[in-house]
Amino acid sequence: MSETPATGRRPLASEQCPDRPEPGPGASGRRGGRRTRGRGRWWGFAAGVLGVAVAVQAFRPLPAPALVMRDVPAHFTLPGGNAAVPWPSGGQGAVTVVGSGQMETFGEQRPVPIASTAKMMTAYVLLRDHPLKNRQDAGPQIEVDTQAVQDGEAKDESRIEGLKVGQSYSEYDMLKMLMIPSGNNIARLVARWDTRSDSVSAFVAKMNRAAAELGMTHTRYTDPSGLERETVSTAVDQTRLAEAVMRSDAFRSVVSMAGADISGAGKLYNNNSLLMSDLSVRGIKTGSNTPAGGALSWAAYKTVDGKDRLLLGTVLDQHADGPDINGADSLKLVLENSRKIIEAVRGAVTSATIVEKGETVGYVDDGLGHRSPVVATKDVKGVGLRGTRLAIGLDQDAARLPGEAKAGTVVGRLTVGEEPEAVPVALQHDLTEPSLLSRLTRLG
């Protein structure tokens, strides 16, 4: 055992083992090599992860492009101030310019008896179940039954007299007998024929279901003719029904007739004297009895910007002074009041340009920050009564827009109110797929 030097310190290892060699450069190099190889493996792993991430970003499904409205107001008010409609002092009413999506009303919209205007729904259900393509399509034959003949002899209600059991009439002729002279017995006959039933209850159930489908929330039918006071509705609901049933070409042709001659049924006369006026009135249905007073749903036209615009309205609960048996005087009253309304409404219909052709109305957003502008392909006009506030919207042409398309490609429609003829909108410039950089840098 070696002795401790006089200095009193512990000898160093090199001093204890004087023959042990000093570490050489080779040993140090081996440790450095291990560190270098470790860093290389780490960078390789990081590069692999990065490569996978880039590949994932580059090949991820692209978001669906969306059409967005811009630079166009959500609503547009037609100029000229609010239209002054000469509403009567009592009852209730409603008018609309078809396509505007708006309805002007007066009076409390509470359910009231509607008399023979109920036959609009009878015709609607009949034509829905047995459509007539046009006025040349007479449709199936309907045979007169015993009940229809007996009902034709009833007093104090409108009916078609002189019918004989076993006679057959086309659906189109039945529609004339239903709507022109307002045959109550015809309303019940077509109800039984439609449902193949001896009663009208199944058909009345159809009428009420149809009313619900059309959003006629304040309407209840208890018979197909409107004779019963329990058959009730509102002016708004009947105007909504008028718009639906007037889509039928066959129906429009019938209700515009001032009269018709049907073999075996005689000459038919329409109670709507407004058909002979200078107001372009083309229907629709009068109604009168003691509970309802006078009722009228009307259709008229006004040419605006070279196009015939359909105007619809309903006036209910018009009661003349005096005994007014079966509502005869009240019918005159509702026709007189409606004439004033129709004249004012026709004078108040106007149009205005909302967007000009070529004007930007929005853009296609690719979901990665790029927006391609779209423009109107023609002038966008609004039509309605003065002061009407029209809703404006932009709808895509398809559930998914293309990722690439040429300038001028139609990608959507600009809508105004409920106008069916929406204006197409098209790309102002070429639409291209998102760039690789956009794909790699997206966060969502």
Rosetta blueprint (number, residue, H / E / L):
1 M L
2 S L
3 E L
4 T L
5 P L
6 A L
7 T L
8 G L
9 R L
10 R L
11 P L
12 L L
13 A H
14 S H
15 E H
16 Q H
17 C L
18 P L
19 D L
20 R L
21 P L
22 E L
23 P L
24 G L
25 P H
26 G H
27 A H
28 S H
29 G H
30 R H
31 R H
32 G H
33 G H
34 R H
35 R H
36 T H
37 R H
38 G H
39 R H
40 G H
41 R H
42 W H
43 W H
44 G H
45 F H
46 A H
47 A H
48 G H
49 V H
50 L H
51 G H
52 V H
53 A H
54 V H
55 A H
56 V H
57 Q H
58 A H
59 F H
60 R L
61 P L
62 L L
63 P L
64 A L
65 P L
66 A E
67 L E
68 V E
69 M E
70 R L
71 D L
72 V L
73 P L
74 A L
75 H E
76 F E
77 T E
78 L L
79 P L
80 G L
81 G L
82 N L
83 A L
84 A L
85 V L
86 P L
87 W L
88 P L
89 S L
90 G L
91 G L
92 Q E
93 G E
94 A E
95 V E
96 T E
97 V E
98 V L
99 G L
100 S L
101 G L
102 Q L
103 M L
104 E E
105 T E
106 F E
107 G L
108 E L
109 Q L
110 R L
111 P L
112 V E
113 P E
114 I L
115 A H
116 S H
117 T H
118 A H
119 K H
120 M H
121 M H
122 T H
123 A H
124 Y H
125 V H
126 L H
127 L H
128 R H
129 D H
130 H L
131 P L
132 L L
133 K L
134 N L
135 R L
136 Q L
137 D L
138 A L
139 G L
140 P L
141 Q E
142 I E
143 E E
144 V L
145 D L
146 T H
147 Q H
148 A H
149 V H
150 Q H
151 D H
152 G L
153 E L
154 A L
155 K L
156 D L
157 E L
158 S L
159 R L
160 I L
161 E L
162 G L
163 L L
164 K L
165 V L
166 G L
167 Q L
168 S E
169 Y E
170 S E
171 E H
172 Y H
173 D H
174 M H
175 L H
176 K H
177 M H
178 L H
179 M H
180 I L
181 P L
182 S L
183 G L
184 N H
185 N H
186 I H
187 A H
188 R H
189 L H
190 V H
191 A H
192 R H
193 W H
194 D H
195 T H
196 R L
197 S L
198 D L
199 S L
200 V L
201 S H
202 A H
203 F H
204 V H
205 A H
206 K H
207 M H
208 N H
209 R H
210 A H
211 A H
212 A H
213 E H
214 L L
215 G L
216 M L
217 T L
218 H L
219 T L
220 R E
221 Y L
222 T L
223 D L
224 P L
225 S L
226 G L
227 L L
228 E L
229 R L
230 E L
231 T L
232 V E
233 S E
234 T L
235 A H
236 V H
237 D H
238 Q H
239 T H
240 R H
241 L H
242 A H
243 E H
244 A H
245 V H
246 M L
247 R L
248 S L
249 D H
250 A H
251 F H
252 R H
253 S H
254 V H
255 V H
256 S L
257 M L
258 A L
259 G E
260 A E
261 D E
262 I E
263 S L
264 G L
265 A L
266 G E
267 K E
268 L E
269 Y E
270 N L
271 N L
272 N L
273 S H
274 L H
275 L H
276 M H
277 S L
278 D L
279 L L
280 S L
281 V E
282 R E
283 G E
284 I E
285 K E
286 T E
287 G E
288 S E
289 N E
290 T L
291 P L
292 A L
293 G E
294 G E
295 A E
296 L E
297 S E
298 W E
299 A E
300 A E
301 Y E
302 K E
303 T E
304 V E
305 D L
306 G L
307 K E
308 D E
309 R E
310 L E
311 L E
312 L E
313 G E
314 T E
315 V E
316 L E
317 D E
318 Q E
319 H L
320 A L
321 D L
322 G L
323 P L
324 D L
325 I H
326 N H
327 G H
328 A H
329 D H
330 S H
331 L H
332 K H
333 L H
334 V H
335 L H
336 E H
337 N H
338 S H
339 R H
340 K H
341 I H
342 I H
343 E H
344 A H
345 V H
346 R H
347 G H
348 A H
349 V E
350 T E
351 S E
352 A E
353 T E
354 I E
355 V E
356 E L
357 K L
358 G L
359 E L
360 T E
361 V E
362 G E
363 Y E
364 V E
365 D E
366 D L
367 G L
368 L L
369 G L
370 H L
371 R E
372 S E
373 P E
374 V E
375 V E
376 A E
377 T L
378 K L
379 D L
380 V E
381 K E
382 G E
383 V E
384 G E
385 L E
386 R L
387 G L
388 T L
389 R E
390 L E
391 A E
392 I E
393 G E
394 L E
395 D E
396 Q E
397 D L
398 A L
399 A L
400 R L
401 L L
402 P L
403 G L
404 E L
405 A E
406 K L
407 A L
408 G L
409 T L
410 V E
411 V E
412 G E
413 R E
414 L E
415 T E
416 V E
417 G L
418 E L
419 E L
420 P L
421 E L
422 A L
423 V E
424 P E
425 V E
426 A E
427 L E
428 Q L
429 H L
430 D L
431 L E
432 T L
433 E L
434 P L
435 S L
436 L H
437 L H
438 S H
439 R H
440 L H
441 T H
442 R L
443 L L
444 G L
